[in-house]
Amino acid sequence: MTQVRVLVVDDQAVVRDGLVALLGLADGIEVAGAARDGQEALDMLRGGTGCDVVLMDLRMPVLDGVAATARIARDHPSVAVLVLTTYADDDSVAAALAAGARGYLTKNAGRAEIAAAIRSAAAGQSTFDAGIAGRLVAALVDRTGATPVAPERDGLTAREREVLTLIAKGLSNAEIAAALVVGQSTVKTHINNAFAKIGVTNRADAVRYAYRTGLAQP
């Protein structure tokens, strides 16, 4: 199994150390380091700390998680940022997603859920807390002021629309396959085709599209 390297960023020592210990027990995950704030995380990345995913707190001194996420997305595009925070308010989540975060979980998530989200982020997929995904991504769409796209003009098939709706609800490929009673390879084909038609390359943008066009509702 390929190891996914993770950099943990949190200003609270107890939380930071707890996450390092927790992830150290997860199969396929290697903790590459830990930082106390966004600036230290950037310094570590520039200094050669190699990682695939940054597990990022949002509210920190010196440089907060949103600003750090934006800089990582700009300077280290191969590194995925996964936000893990106590706060589930619209502004913080919308700002993190707009800055380039690959996904978002609250700190009440369990070890298995966090580990799965890290693996998904490393694989180029997005993860959203299922309980808040709809409301929060809808808020992000509202903030962007994007013009709705007429659904009949996007060229999506009925099944592709269905898949996008399930993605917007926070379902993984495996969960979508189970819901539609098809294989995961079929789901991947529908996702690839849908993404190509609507002009997106990741789940975060696909979720925004689903809410913007009315395929999904908060």
Backbone torsions as a table, in degrees:
resi	resn	phi	psi	omega
1	MET	NA	130.8	178.1
2	THR	-71.2	131.4	179.9
3	GLN	-78.4	132.9	173.6
4	VAL	-94.7	121.3	-178.0
5	ARG	-90.0	131.5	-173.7
6	VAL	-124.9	136.6	171.1
7	LEU	-107.3	120.8	-178.1
8	VAL	-93.3	129.3	-178.7
9	VAL	-127.7	114.0	179.5
10	ASP	-159.9	136.5	-176.4
11	ASP	-79.3	-15.8	-180.0
12	GLN	-92.0	117.7	-175.0
13	ALA	-58.5	-40.1	-178.5
14	VAL	-63.3	-44.5	179.8
15	VAL	-67.9	-45.0	-178.5
16	ARG	-60.1	-49.4	-179.7
17	ASP	-65.3	-35.4	179.0
18	GLY	-65.7	-40.7	178.8
19	LEU	-66.3	-40.7	178.1
20	VAL	-60.6	-44.3	-179.9
21	ALA	-66.6	-42.2	-179.1
22	LEU	-63.1	-47.6	-177.5
23	LEU	-70.3	-25.9	177.3
24	GLY	-64.9	-18.2	179.4
25	LEU	-95.8	-5.4	-176.3
26	ALA	-86.8	132.4	178.3
27	ASP	-63.8	136.1	174.6
28	GLY	79.7	7.4	-179.2
29	ILE	-124.1	132.9	178.3
30	GLU	-121.9	126.8	177.9
31	VAL	-80.1	114.4	-177.7
32	ALA	-82.4	-20.9	-179.3
33	GLY	168.3	178.2	179.9
34	ALA	-142.3	139.6	-178.2
35	ALA	-127.7	151.7	-176.7
36	ARG	-88.6	-16.6	179.4
37	ASP	-161.2	176.0	-177.0
38	GLY	-63.6	-36.1	-179.6
39	GLN	-66.3	-41.6	178.4
40	GLU	-63.9	-36.8	177.4
41	ALA	-62.1	-44.8	178.8
42	LEU	-63.3	-41.2	178.6
43	ASP	-61.7	-39.4	179.8
44	MET	-66.7	-41.8	178.8
45	LEU	-64.6	-43.6	178.3
46	ARG	-66.4	-29.5	-178.9
47	GLY	-81.2	-1.4	175.3
48	GLY	107.4	5.2	175.0
49	THR	-68.0	111.1	-177.2
50	GLY	-85.6	131.9	176.3
51	CYS	-153.0	158.9	177.4
52	ASP	-97.8	-31.9	-175.7
53	VAL	-136.9	138.3	170.5
54	VAL	-106.9	121.8	176.7
55	LEU	-91.9	106.4	-162.3
56	MET	-112.8	124.4	168.0
57	ASP	-75.3	160.5	-178.4
58	LEU	-99.0	-48.4	-172.4
59	ARG	-98.3	101.1	-177.0
60	MET	-140.6	155.3	175.8
61	PRO	-75.1	174.3	177.7
62	VAL	68.4	-68.6	176.2
63	LEU	-143.5	117.8	-175.4
64	ASP	-76.1	173.1	-174.4
65	GLY	-66.4	-33.6	-179.6
66	VAL	-67.3	-47.7	179.7
67	ALA	-64.4	-40.7	179.1
68	ALA	-64.8	-39.2	178.6
69	THR	-61.1	-43.7	-179.8
70	ALA	-62.1	-39.9	-179.0
71	ARG	-71.7	-36.5	177.5
72	ILE	-65.8	-43.6	178.9
73	ALA	-60.3	-34.5	-179.0
74	ARG	-79.1	-46.2	-171.1
75	ASP	-95.2	-22.2	-178.0
76	HIS	-135.1	65.1	-173.0
77	PRO	-61.9	-19.0	179.2
78	SER	-81.0	-9.3	-179.6
79	VAL	-96.2	124.9	178.7
80	ALA	-88.2	140.5	176.8
81	VAL	-107.8	126.7	176.4
82	LEU	-117.2	117.4	-177.2
83	VAL	-82.8	132.1	176.0
84	LEU	-132.0	110.7	-172.7
85	THR	-145.4	162.3	177.2
86	THR	-73.6	-29.8	-169.0
87	TYR	-91.0	135.2	-179.9
88	ALA	-119.8	27.4	-179.6
89	ASP	-78.8	156.1	-174.5
90	ASP	-60.3	-44.2	-173.4
91	ASP	-62.5	-45.1	-176.9
92	SER	-67.4	-40.6	-179.4
93	VAL	-69.4	-45.4	179.6
94	ALA	-60.3	-41.8	-179.6
95	ALA	-65.9	-40.5	-179.7
96	ALA	-65.7	-43.4	178.8
97	LEU	-66.0	-40.9	179.1
98	ALA	-65.3	-30.6	-179.7
99	ALA	-76.0	-14.6	176.9
100	GLY	119.2	9.5	178.6
101	ALA	-62.2	140.9	-178.0
102	ARG	-81.3	-23.9	-179.0
103	GLY	-169.8	-179.5	-171.9
104	TYR	-151.5	127.5	174.7
105	LEU	-134.0	150.2	172.8
106	THR	-90.3	161.0	-172.7
107	LYS	-73.6	-1.0	173.3
108	ASN	-87.5	3.3	176.3
109	ALA	-67.9	145.5	179.9
110	GLY	-82.6	171.9	-178.0
111	ARG	-58.4	-45.3	-177.7
112	ALA	-63.4	-39.6	-179.4
113	GLU	-67.2	-42.6	179.1
114	ILE	-65.8	-43.9	-179.9
115	ALA	-61.9	-42.5	179.7
116	ALA	-64.3	-39.4	179.4
117	ALA	-65.8	-38.2	178.4
118	ILE	-64.0	-44.7	179.1
119	ARG	-63.4	-40.0	178.7
120	SER	-64.1	-43.0	179.4
121	ALA	-62.0	-42.1	179.6
122	ALA	-64.4	-29.1	-179.1
123	ALA	-87.8	3.3	178.1
124	GLY	89.8	10.4	179.8
125	GLN	-102.2	162.8	-179.6
126	SER	-110.1	149.3	178.3
127	THR	-130.9	132.4	176.6
128	PHE	-125.4	142.7	174.0
129	ASP	-56.8	118.6	-172.8
130	ALA	-59.4	-31.1	-176.6
131	GLY	-74.0	-21.3	-175.0
132	ILE	-125.2	-2.6	-172.3
133	ALA	-56.1	-50.3	-175.6
134	GLY	-59.2	-52.0	-176.8
135	ARG	-62.8	-41.4	-174.1
136	LEU	-75.2	-42.1	179.1
137	VAL	-70.0	-33.5	174.6
138	ALA	-61.7	-38.7	177.5
139	ALA	-63.0	-38.9	178.2
140	LEU	-64.1	-41.5	178.1
141	VAL	-60.9	-43.0	179.0
142	ASP	-60.9	-39.0	-179.0
143	ARG	-66.9	-32.1	-176.7
144	THR	-76.2	-21.5	-178.6
145	GLY	66.6	26.8	-176.3
146	ALA	-67.7	145.6	178.3
147	THR	-82.3	128.5	180.0
148	PRO	-57.1	145.7	178.5
149	VAL	-101.9	133.9	179.2
150	ALA	-65.4	119.2	-175.4
151	PRO	-56.6	-34.4	-175.5
152	GLU	-70.9	-8.9	-177.2
153	ARG	-100.7	-1.9	-175.0
154	ASP	-89.3	-10.1	176.2
155	GLY	78.0	8.0	-179.6
156	LEU	-73.3	143.9	172.4
157	THR	-79.7	168.0	179.0
158	ALA	-60.7	-39.3	-179.8
159	ARG	-69.8	-37.9	177.5
160	GLU	-64.0	-37.7	176.0
161	ARG	-63.9	-40.8	179.4
162	GLU	-62.3	-42.8	179.2
163	VAL	-63.6	-42.9	178.5
164	LEU	-63.1	-37.9	178.0
165	THR	-62.5	-41.3	179.8
166	LEU	-70.3	-35.6	174.9
167	ILE	-60.9	-42.6	-179.1
168	ALA	-64.1	-24.4	177.6
169	LYS	-82.5	-3.1	177.0
170	GLY	93.8	11.4	-178.0
171	LEU	-77.8	144.0	175.0
172	SER	-79.6	171.8	177.2
173	ASN	-58.9	-41.1	-179.9
174	ALA	-64.3	-40.9	179.9
175	GLU	-69.3	-36.0	176.5
176	ILE	-65.2	-43.0	178.8
177	ALA	-59.8	-42.2	179.5
178	ALA	-66.7	-40.0	-178.6
179	ALA	-66.8	-35.7	-177.6
180	LEU	-96.1	-4.3	-178.7
181	VAL	56.5	51.4	175.5
182	VAL	-135.5	171.9	178.4
183	GLY	-79.3	159.1	-180.0
184	GLN	-65.8	-30.2	177.7
185	SER	-64.8	-36.0	177.1
186	THR	-66.3	-41.1	178.3
187	VAL	-61.4	-44.1	-179.9
188	LYS	-61.2	-38.7	178.4
189	THR	-63.9	-44.8	178.5
190	HIS	-61.9	-41.4	-179.3
191	ILE	-64.7	-47.0	-179.9
192	ASN	-60.2	-43.4	179.5
193	ASN	-65.5	-43.4	-179.4
194	ALA	-64.5	-44.4	-179.4
195	PHE	-60.7	-41.3	179.8
196	ALA	-63.5	-40.2	-177.3
197	LYS	-70.1	-35.6	-176.9
198	ILE	-97.5	-1.1	173.4
199	GLY	74.6	37.9	176.6
200	VAL	-122.8	162.7	-178.6
201	THR	-123.8	-1.0	-178.7
202	ASN	-149.5	167.3	-175.7
203	ARG	-66.2	-36.1	-178.5
204	ALA	-59.1	-47.3	178.9
205	ASP	-68.3	-32.9	177.7
206	ALA	-65.8	-39.2	178.2
207	VAL	-64.8	-43.6	178.0
208	ARG	-59.3	-42.3	179.5
209	TYR	-61.6	-43.2	-177.7
210	ALA	-61.0	-40.6	179.1
211	TYR	-75.5	-36.5	-178.3
212	ARG	-66.0	-32.9	-177.3
213	THR	-98.0	-1.3	177.9
214	GLY	86.6	5.4	176.2
215	LEU	-65.8	-28.8	178.6
216	ALA	-127.5	152.6	-179.7
217	GLN	-124.2	144.0	177.5
218	PRO	-59.0	NA	NA
